[in-house]
Amino acid sequence: MNYEFDFSSVLAQWPVFLEGAWLTIQLSVPATVLGLVLGTLFAIGRRSTLRSLSRFCGFYVEIVRNTPFLVQIFLVFFGMASLGWRVPAFAAGLVALIINVAAYTCEIMRAGMDSVHPGQIEAAECLGLTKRQVYWHVILWPAMEKVYPALTSQFVLLMLASSITSQISVEELTAVASRVQSETFRPFEAYILVAVVYLALSLLMRVGLWGFGQLVFARRRRLKTTG
């Protein structure tokens, strides 16, 4: 094996890689925020006493979690086109990411909500808190604090999964690497560089989410708990 590494031609394409990284961020950030909101709503719905609502949310979660993400992207992109709704590849990829991460967020949040002791809810009701206040201060917020490390990992996985949107021609990092390696005939170097960029984005995202958690969950920071 006499393979000689030559990153010069690949590194010369650094502006293209930066554009791909920026598009990856543009996919990941809104998908993270909207996926958290939608997943939390589905978690509330799944814990609802209304059987029809609970079953619908459960059906959605099971369908999404037990089908490949690539199939989900194809269903959104090609399915919407078949129905006459032609949407850009970026929009279709973003919608698919939101749908996917919301299902996993739903189960994480539901686990956090179920961990709240019933005695805490009863104590809050005895203090005269409204149902909305009980849900926000006693159930939802403490639950999110407990499962925040799991949510952080899920959102990093979401960012990495955005690479699959290259299959519908979204010009994110993986698609850029594919194009560069076809032009430079240096696939090993191109994908090594992309792996390094993904690693950097993952670490940056983890640090950002950790800082956000330290800011939002002040009690966690005061108690010096990990996560």
N, C-alpha and C positions, 0 to 999 in steps of 0.2 A: 504494500500500500504506500504509494508515493504522492499522496494528495498534498498539495501545497495551498495553504490558506492565502487568500488575497482579498482583503476587505476594501481595497481602494475604490474599485468600481461601484461597490455597494454603498460605501460611505459617501461617495460623491452624490448619491441620491437622497441625502439627508433632508432636504426641504420636503420631499415627497413623504418621507417617513413621519415628519412632523405634522403634515396635513392629515395623515392617517391616524396619528395619535390624537390629534385634536378632534377628529370625527368620532373616534372611540369614546372620548370624554363626553362629546355632545350626545352620544347614545346612552351612555351609562348614567350620567347625572339626572336627567329628567326621568329615566326609567326607574332609578332608585327612589326618587321622591314620590312619583305617581304610584309606583308599585307598593311602597309602604302605605300610602293612603288607601289605595284600593284593597290591599291585603288586610289592613286593619278593619275596614268596613266588612269584608267577607268573614273575618273572624268573629265580629260582632253578630253578623247574620247567622253564622253557623252555630253560635251559642244561643240563638233566639228560641223562644218558646213556640214560635210559629213554625210548625212542622214543614210547611211548604217552602218557606224561606231557608230553613236549616238544611233541608234536603237539596235544594237548588245549589246552595253554597258548597255543600259536600260533594255534589256531582261535579261541579266545576273544578274543585281542587283535585279530585281523583282523576278526572280526564287529563288535566294539565300535567300532573305529576307522574302519570303513567304512559305518557307519549313522548317521543323524542322531540327535542326543541327544534331540530331541523324540519321535522314534519309540520310543526306549528307555524314556523316561518313560511313554509310553502303554502299552507292553508290560508294564511292571512294575505300573502302577496298574490298568489294565483287565484285564490278563492274570491277575493274582492274584485279582481279583474274580471273573473267569470261572471260576476253579478253586475258588471257594468261600472264598478267604482274603481277607476284607474288611479292609483295613488303612487307617489314616488317610492323608490326602494327604501330610502331612508325612513320615511314615515311608516311603511309596512314593517320594517325591522324594529323600529321603536315600539310600535303597538304590540308586536309579538313578544318583545322583551318585557313589557309591562304586564302582559297577560301571564307570562311565565313566572316572573318573580313574585307577582301578587299571590299566586297559589302557594308558593313556599312561605312567603311572609305570613299568609293567613294561618298556616299550621304553627308557625313559630309564635305568633301573637296569641293564638288560641291556647297554646301550652302555657304561656305566661299568665293569661287571664285565669285559666283553670287552677293555677298555683296560688291564687289569692285565697286566703282562708275565709270561709263564710262568716266567721266571727267578726272579722274586720268590716265586712259589709253591714252586718247587723249593728255594729257599734256606730257606724256612720249614719245609718238610718235613725238610730236612737237620738243622735245629735241633731236631727232635723234637717239633714242634707237632702236636697232634691235628688231624684233618680239620675239626672244629668250630672250633678256634682259628684254623686257616688261613683258613677261610671268613670268620670274623668280623674278624680283625685284618689280613689281607692282601688279601682280595677285597672283602668287603661294605662295610666302613667306609671304606677309601680310595676305593672306587667312588662311594659316596654323597657323599663330599667333593668329588670331581671334577665330579659332575653336579648338585651342589646348586643352582647358579644356574638351571639348566634346570628343576629341580623347583620352585623358587620361582615361576618364571613360570607353570608349569603349574597350581600351586595358586591363583594369582591368577586365572587363566582359569577355574578351577573355581568360584571365588566369583562371577565375573561370569556364568557359565553357570547359576548357581542361579536366575537370573531366569526361566528357561524353566519352572521348576516352577510358575510362576503359571498355566500352562495346565491344571493339575489342581487349581486353586483353593487353592494354598498362598499364604497371605497375607504374602508377602515384599515387598520394596521395589517391584518392578514391578507386582505385583497391587494394592498400596496406591495407586500412582500412577494406575493405571487407574480405581480406584474414586473417588479424589479428583477426577480430571478430569471424570468423569461427573457428579459432584455440583456442581462449581464452574464447569464449562464453560470451564476454562482448561487445555487439554491441553498447550499449549506450555510454560507456566510449570511445570506439574506435572512434566513429563518433564525439563525443565532442572534442576529441583531434585533429582530422582532421579539424574540424571547426575552432579551435583556430589557427592551422597552416595556414589555408587558410586566416584567418583574418590578421595574421602577414604578409603573403606574399602580400596581398592586400595593406596594409599600407606601406610596404617596396617599392612596385612597384609605389604607388602614390608619395611617397617621392622622389624616383629616377627620375620619370618622371617630377615632379615639379622642381627638381634641374636641369635636362636637359633643361627644358623650360627656367629657369632663366639664364642658360649659353648661350643658343642659341639665345633667344630673348632678347638681351641686352637692347633694347629700352623699352620693357615691364618692365624690372627690374628697369631701371632708373626712369620710370614714376610711379613705385610702384603700378602697376595695379595688380589685383588679378587674380588667375587662376592657 
